[in-house]
Amino acid sequence: MECVTSAHFAILWNGRPSLDIYPSRGLRQGDPISPYLFVIIMERLTRTINREVSTRNWDPIVLSRGGPTLSHLLFADDVLIMAQANVTTAKTVNKVLHAFAEEAGLAINLKRISRRLPPWRAKFLNKAARTTLARSVLSTIPVYFMQIAWFPEKTCQQIDSIIKRFIWKDRDGRGLHLVKWQTVATPRRLGGLGLRQTRQMNIAMLGKKVSEYIEGTPSLWVVALSDRFGRGYEGIKRSKTRSSSVWSALRRCFSIIANGFTYRLGNGETNFWEGIYLQGKPIKCLVYYVHISDSDKSCRQLIVNGRFDLQSLHTSFPDHIIKALTDARNIYLHPSVPDRWCWSVGSSGKYSVATCYDWLLQQGADTKTTWKKIWRPDVPEKINIFCWLIGHWSLPTKELRQRRHLDSTGACTICGDGTETWVHMFFECPWTAQVWAGLIHYGFPYRLAHTTPLDSQALDFIVHAPAGLRFALWFMWVERNNKVFGKPSKSPYAVVRDILSFFQWWRETRRRADMLMYGASQDSFSKTVTWNPYFCTGMILYTDGSSMGNPGQSCFGAVLRNHEGVWIEGISGNIGISDNSLAEVVAILEGLNLAVARRCTTLTCLLRLARGSPADSKGIRSKSCYGRAAHEHHGQDQLDWECAVFPHMERGKFCCRYLGSERSQGRSILYDLGFSPG
């Protein structure tokens, strides 16, 4: 135990970590050595159980006829024991567990304690705090069961209802649902609060197991179900049995997310008619018949110079199939990477619950509106929630209450003249006009525009509102609420004084917090992206690739310079329908070809290593077949050269980005440029 140290923690304050905190009580789960201690102790229990199974004193369960047996499973901090229901086995299990408890000093845990939301939530928590608590606690309670079961619709509605009531209702059960649940339970960048819709989350969690089944991961449950229902994508697609509730849940989920999977070629050994999918169906289902001489053709045999060669086939294709296949360009194969199904949402090809959940929500959603700008880190969260309500035109004004038949007149609370919309209350009311006049008189740094915004311009107005302006709107809203609930009201100039003092206090507090966490010498700074002549020697290769839609129309660009930054050669091209990963890798490959043609002996590759690209600081990802193809590029064997890869800021590669964007709408595959475009 001398090797055991306690973990340390940090608190995220406005998106920035604080100084480390070291707990002083108990052995924490985050200790680096604690997983190894668990493995060592559980190894003793495993050997004991295996010995009893081998002597037939312990009868394990059998997953299927002729399938594997199962006696126990070990998790991160739990043990699951399984055995046949007979007296002999029960006595053996009891003997083994008690012997283990005496040896290890670990008692058998017979009780589970589940945490509930405290009853005082409505008294002490505002909407921002409730949203955070609901996002971190309530939404995660049923996560485990979501991975193995299809929730009934009534259960999903009940879970959503609990979260909705917790956010909007007070302790007496009163309160307005200001924004519909379908909007609230979407990511913040799409206009929501980042909560989760239970049904969509259930599908995304089940999809993780569907992905593991399709990929054929060597898990025990995958082996057991594959032995019974069939293997991989075709197995889960063709199976019609309903004998298992878990299997039925997986098939139901698969029917929804099947379009998110795509077949990605590696070595090209897959049969062409069964391995290439268009419109969600294999090629053999889209042609009238397959000629007998073509039936055993593999993808590898039909790919010539990075494109499908259909001239060698005797089978007739419809025109739209010919167009789809001929538009596929720059198809790279690699002999050591097998063909496989992968998740097409995102560039890594690896399934994740987050990408699937976003994909389910974005179908039919407005992804162009910049809701993300509402959430400013330099503003308290409760004020961000307030601005979010303005953006949705859902601030609980008298006008909104009148629309919902909760108020008869909808007159302004302060002046009593005119309908109390958010525009009237903040800009047209005589009382707020005095507040703005006082703020301008005392040198408030944010002056209003000469024109008053319209009701329909709420989102555009609040997105571009600076922090100081948001503080002013918030204090006006608080004073309005004080009048509604009969609390002592303040004069306009008292409100002005409160706004200015709070604004000054908030800026000073943030400045001191930044100095405490990062030091006075590490204040925010701007970095100029310029050419560094001492960075490297030899030739420098810049590459960039992108896809309009991921997957979508894709293009790439590559620029070759000498060590002084002088232009040598450039190349750009359009590769048809593809994703970001392939576009990035094609840019790398074509750039390496430029270097090979120039007989380069020392090369430095500067790659954009942003999220979603096929490379990171440790090199090309081996997870993607594109990455491995680029990493083992044949051009590296043709010359005796030194090739180094470094990350590079995206803004420093304007030239190659320009080359790629110029070809994003073109039809030509490749353009060589012997001169700099800018």
N, C-alpha and C positions, 0 to 999 in steps of 0.2 A: 504493500500500500504506500510505500515511500515514493513510488513513481507517480501517484495519482495527484493531480493538481486540479484546482477548481477552474471552471471556465470564466471568461470575462465577457461583459456585455457592454453595449453602448445604446444610448437613446437617440432616436432620430428626431431632431428638433427642426421643423420646417425643411425636412428633406436632407439635413446634414447630421452626421453622427457626432455625439458628444464625446467627452473623455471616457476612457474605459472604467467600468465598475466591476469590482471583484467581490462576489458573494462570500460570506464568511460562515455559512451554515450548511452542513451536509455535503454529500457527494452529488454533484450535478450531472444531469444526463448529457451535458455538453462536454464533459471531460474527455480529452483525446483518448485516454486509455480505457475508459469505461466499457466501450463495445468489446474490447479484447477480454476484459474480465468476465463479461457475460458469456462470451464464446467459450472461454476456458471452463467455466463452471457448468455450462450446458453440455459440453463435450462429455463430462462425467455422466450426466443423466442419459445422454444419447447412447453411450456404450452399455449402460445398464439395461435400457429398454431393448436394444438390439440383442443383447444376450438372452433376455427372457423370450423374445420372439423366436430366436433360433432354437431354443429348447421347447418351443410350443406351449409355454405357460401363458403366453400373451398372444391372443388371436387378433391380428390387425384387420382393418376393413379392406375390402376389395372394391376398387372403383368401377370395374366393368369385368365381364367375363373374359378371363385370360389376361386382364390388365394388371397394372402395378398395384401393390399393396401399400397401405399407409398406416403407420402407428403413431406418429407424432410430427408436429410442425413447430419450428422455432421462428419467432418473429423478433422485432427489435428488443422488446422487453416482456414478451409473453410466450407461453408455451401452450400449445393445443394438443391434448392427448386424445387418441382415437383407438377404439378397440371394439371387438364383438361383445354383444350383451349376453354374457354367461357368467356363472358364479366363479368359475376358476379364474377367468381373466380379470374379473372385478377384484378378487382377492390379491392377484398379482399386481394390479395397478395400485391398490391401496398400500401394499408392502413396499413397492418401489418408491412411491411418493413420500412415505413417512421416513424411509431410510435416507432419501435424498435430503429431506428437511433436517434430519439430525446431523448429517455430514456437513451440509452447507450453511446451516443456521438460517435457512429461508423458510418461513411459514407459508402454508397454502393460503392464498387469498380467496376468501369465499364471498366477499362483498365488493360491490362497485358503487362509487359515489359519483353521481352526475350533477354538474353545476347548473343552476337555474338563474334566470335573470332576476336581479334583486327587485323587491317590490317598491323601493324608493326611487326607481329610475326616473319617473316623471317629475319628481320634486327637485332633483338635483342636476339633471342632464338636459342640455339644450339639444336642438335637432342635430347639430354637428356631432355632438358626443354620442347621441343615439345611433346616428348613421355609422359612426366608427365602430361602436359596440356590435351593432347588427351585422356589419360586414365581417368582423373578426371572430364573432362567437356564434351568433344564431345561424348564419349561412353555412357554417362548417360542421354543425352537429350531425346531420345525416350523411356526411360525405362517404363514410365507409360503406353504408348500405346502398348508396347510389351506384357503387361499382359492381354490384352483384344482382340487383333486382330492378325491375321496371316498376316505378312508383305508380299506384293508381292515381287517376286524375284528381280524385277527391283529396287524397293525401297531399298532392302538390299544392292544391288550392289552400288547404289548411295551413301548410308551412308558410306559404306566401302571405296568408292572412295574418299569421302571428307577427311576421316581420313588419307588415304594413301598419298594424295596430301599434306596435312598439314605437315606430318612427313618428306617426302622426297623432296618436291619441295621448291624452294626459291620464293621470291616475284615476280620474272619474269616468274614463271612457269617452270623453268628449274631445273633438278636434276635427279639422277638415283635412281630407285627403286632397292636397293641393295639386298634385301631379299624378297622372295615371301610372299604375304599377308597371306597365310595359315600358314606360319611359324611365322610371326610377331604376329598374333592374337592368340597366344597360351600362356599358363602360362610360366613364366620364367624357371621353373624347367624342362619344356619340350622343351626349346630352343627358346622361343618367348620373346616378350617384355611385356607381360601381358595385351595387348589390347584384345578387344572382337570382335569376328566375329558376325555380326549382326544377321545372320540366327540362329546360335547356341544359341545366347543370347535370341532371340525371343522364341525359343523352351523352354529354361530353365525358362523364365519368365512365359510363359503359363503353364508350368509344375507345377508351384506353385499353380495355380488355379485348375489344374487337381487333384493335391494331396489333396487340401481342399475339393474338390467335392467327391473324393473317401472316405476320412475319415469321411465325413458327418458333417463337422463343422457347428455350429449353426449360420452361416451367412445368411443374408437376400437373397443374390443372390443364395446361395446353396439351400435354401428352395424353392425359386421360380423355379429354373431349375429342381430340383428333382421332384417337383410336376408335371412338364410338360413332362420330358424326362425319368424319372426313377432314382432310387437311387443307389449311390455307384459305385463300380467297374463294376458290371454287367450292370448297367444302362447306363454308358457311353460307354461300349463295344458293347452293342446290339443295341443302338439307331442308326437309319439310316436317320432320318429327317435332312433336310438342311434348315429349315425355319428361322434359326437364324445364323447370321454371327459369333457371339461370340461362340455359341455352335459348329459350324463347325470348328472354330479355336481350340477349346478345344479337339474335337475328332481327329483332324489332329495331334495335339501334342501328344495325348494319343497313337496313332498308332506308334509313334516313341519311346516313353519312357516307353511303357507298360512293357518291359522286366526288367525295373529297379524296379518294384514293386513286392513284394512277400507277401504271406499270412502267417502271424505269429500266431501260436496258443497261446491262453491264458487259457481259461477254457475248451477248447476242445469240446464245444457244437455244433460246426459247423458240418454239414453233411459230412461224410468222402468222399463221391463221388463228392461233389461240393466244398469242402473247401481245399483239397490238390491238389496243382498244380504241374505238372511235364511238362517240355518242353513248358511252357506257356499255358497248357490246364489242365482242371480238370481231375481227375482220370476216371470219367465216360466216357470221350471222348477217353480214351486210352485202354479200354477193349472192348471185343466183345459184352458183355451184362452184366447187373447187375442182379444177382439173386434176386427174389422178396423178399426173407427173409432177404437180406442184404441191401435193399434200404434205410432203415431208420437208419442205423448204424451211430453213431457220432464218431468223432475222440477220444473222451474221452473213449468210450467203447472198442476201439481197441488198446489203449496204455497200455501196461503191462510192468512194470519195465523199463520205459523210452524207450521202443521200440514198433514198430507196430507188433501186433500179427495177422498175416494173416491166421493162421490155423483155426480160428473160422469162417471164411467166406466160403461160397459155390460158390463164383464167381471165375472164372479162370482168372489168370493174365499172360500177356506175361513175358518172363524171364527178360527182361531189367527193367520192372516195379517192379518186385519182388526184384531185386538187388538194385534198387534205394531206395525202401522203407525199406529194411532190413539194408542198410548202414546208415540210419538215426538213431542215437543213442543219449542217454541222453536227451530225450524229456521231458521237465518239464512243467507241467500244473499248473495253479493257478486259484482257483475258483472265485476270485474277478476281474480278468482281462479278458475282452471279447476278442474273436478272432477278428483279424482285418488285413486289408491290411496296409503295411508299406513300406517305401522306403528302399530298400536293399543296396543302395550305401552308405557306411558309417555304423558305428556301432550303432548309436543312434536310427535308425528307423524313423527319422524325416526328411522330405524333406527339402532341401535348394537349392537355385538357384546355389550356388557355387559348390556343389557336383554334381548336374546335369550337369552343364556346363563342369566341368572337365571330367565327365563320357562320355559325347558326344565327347570330343576332344581326349580322351585316347583310343577310339576304333580304333585300327590300328596304334597308335602312338608308338614311341620308348620311353618307360618309364625307360629304364635302363641307358641311358646316363646321367651323372651327370652335367647337365647344370647349376644347382643351384650354383655350386662353382665358376662360372664366376663372379657372382655379389658379390663383396667384399664390406663390409660396410666401410672399411678403405681406400677406393679409391674413388675419385670423380666420379660422375655418368657418366660424359662424357667419362672418360677413361674406365669405365665398358662397355659402348656402343661400344667403339673402340675395346675392347677385344672381345665382342660378335660378331662383324663383322669378326674378325680374325677367331674365332671359326667356323663360317659359310663359311669361305673361300670366303668372299664377300667384303673384303677391296677394295676400288676403285683404285687399282693399274693399271698400263698400261696394264698388262697382262689381267686383267678383262675387260678393255675397248676394247682390241683387240678381246676378245671372243665375245663381243657384237657389233663388227664391228664399234667401235667408234674411233679406233686408228689403224694405218696401220702397225706399227712396233712392238709396245709393248716394246721398249727398255727402259732401266733403266733411270730415270730422272736425277740422280746424276752423274753416271759414264758413261752412254751411252753404256755400254757393258753388254750384256746378257738381258734376258727377266725379266721385273720387276715383279716378284712374291713377295709375302710377305717374303718368305725365303731369296730370293736374297737381297731384300732391307734392311732387318734387320740383316743379318748374312754374306752374301757373297760379298756385295758391299765394295770396298776399303774404301770409306768414313765412312761407319758405323763401319768398322773394327778399324779405328782410334778412333772412339768414345768409343768402348768397351775397347781398350787399355788404353785410358785415364781414364776411370772409374775404371779399375782394378788398375791402378797406384796410384790413389788417395784414394784407400781403399774402393771402393764401396762394400757394404756387400753381394751382390748377384753376384756370379761368374757363368758364363755360363758353360753348360756341354761341354765335349770335342767333342761331335758329334753334327753336325748341324741337326735340325729337318727337316723332310720331309714335303712336301706340305700336304700330307694326314694326318699328325700328328698335324694339327693346333689346333684342339679342345683339345687333350690331353696335348699339350704344354701350351696353355693359361690357362687351368683349374688349372694347378699346378704352374703357374707363381706367385711369391710373389709380394707384392705391389711395392717394389722398381724397380723390373724388368719391371713392367707395366709402371711406370713413364718414364723409359728410352725409351721404345718402343714408347710411346706417343710423347716425345720430338723429336725423330728421324722422326716420321711421320709429325709433325708440320713443321719441317725444310724442309722436302721433299716437302710439299705443298707450302711453301714460294717460293721455286725454280720454281714450276710449274706455279704459278701466278705472277711471276716476281718481288717478293718482295726481299728486301736486304737479302742476305744469310749470315750465320755465319760459322766460322771455326769449325772443329770438337771439338777443345778444348773449344771454347765458349759454344758449346752445352753441353759439359761435365760439365762446370761450372754451367750452368742453371739447369741441372738435379740434381746435388748435392745440390745446394742452395734451389731449390724447394722442394726436398725430405726432407731436414732438416727443412724447414719452415713448411711443412705439418705435420710432426711428432710432432713438438713443438706446433702447433695450436691445434691438436687433444688432446694433453696432457693437455693443458690449458682449453680446452672446457670440458674435463672430470672432471677436478678439479672444474670448475665453477659449473657444474650441480650436481655433486655427492660428492664433498668435497675431500680433500686430503687423508682422512682416508678410503675412499671407493674405492680405486683402485681395478683393477681386481685381483682376487686371485683364487687359486685352492683349492678345498675342497676334502679331502680324505674321502672315504666312508669306515667306519670301524664299528665294533660292539660296541655298547654303552651299557654297563652292567647296567647303572642307568636309562635307558629309561623306563623300565616297569617291572612289576612283573608277576608271573605266567608263562603261556605258551605263546609263540609267534608264530603266523602263517604267513608264507610268501606264497603268491599265485601268479601265473602268467599263462596266457593263450594267445594263438595267433592263427592266421589263415593265411595260405599261399594263399593269394588271396582275402580274405574278400569279399564274402564267398569263402571258399576253404578247403583243408585238414587242420583240426584243432587239436590241442593238448593242454594239460594243465599240470601243475606241482604244487605241494604244499609241503611245508616243515614245520614241527613242531619242535620247539626248546624250551628249558627251558629259564629262565630269564638270565642265564649266557651264552647263545649261544650254549649250548651243543646239539648235534643232538639227537632227540627223534625218529622221524619217518618221512618218505617221501612217496609221492604217485605221480604217473604220469599216463597219459592215452591218448588215441587217440579217438576222438569223431566223426570221419568221416567228412563229408562236413558240415561246419557251418561258423559262422562269429566270429569276435573278441569279440563281446559282450557275446555271449553264451560261448565261451571258457573261458573268464575271470570269468563268473558267475559259470560255472561248477567247475573251480578250487576252488572258494570260498566254494561252497557246499561240495565238497569232502574233503576240508581241515577242514571244520566244523565237518564233520562226523568223521575225525580222532580225533578231540578234544573231541567229544562226547564219542567215544570208550575209550579214555584215562581218562574219568571221570574228565575232566578239570573243574575247578571252576572259574578261572580268565584267560581270553584270550585276547590277543592283536592281531588284524589283521593288517598286514602291506600290503597295496594294492598299486599296480602301478597305479597312477592316471594320466596317460598321456592322451593326446587328443585321443578320440575315445574309451576310456575304459568306462565300464558301471557305474563307480562311480566317484565322485568328493569329494572335501573337505567337502561337506555338507552331505555326505552319498550316498547310492545307489540311482541312478536316478529312480524315480517312472514312468518316461515316458515309459521306456521299461518294457515289461512283464517279461523279464529275471531279471531285477533289483528288481522288487517287489517280485518275487519268492525267490530271494536270501535274501532279507531283512527280509522276514517273514519265514525264514527257520524253519522247524519243530523241528530241533535239539535244538533250543534255548528254547523250552518248556519242554524238557526232563530233564534238569538240572537247578539247581538254581545257575546260573553263572553270571559273569560280563564280557561283551564283548565290547571292544572299537575298533574303526577303525581309523587308521592313514595313511596319505600318506607316501610313501617311495620312495627313489630314485631307479630308475631301475637298476643302476649299483651295488646296494647293494644286489641284489637278484640273483646273478649268479647261485647259486646252484639250485633253483627251475626252473630257465630258462633252465638250463642244463637238468633237468629231463624232462621238456616238449619237448625240441628239440629232445631228444633221442627217443621219441615216435611219432614224427611227421610223420614218414614213416611206422610205425608199424601197425599191424592189431589188436592187442589186445586192449581191452577196458581199463583195469586197471592193474597197477603194484604197489604192496606194497613193500617198501624198508625199512628194519629195520637197514640199515647202510648208512652212508654218502657216496655219490659217489665221493667226492673229498675233 
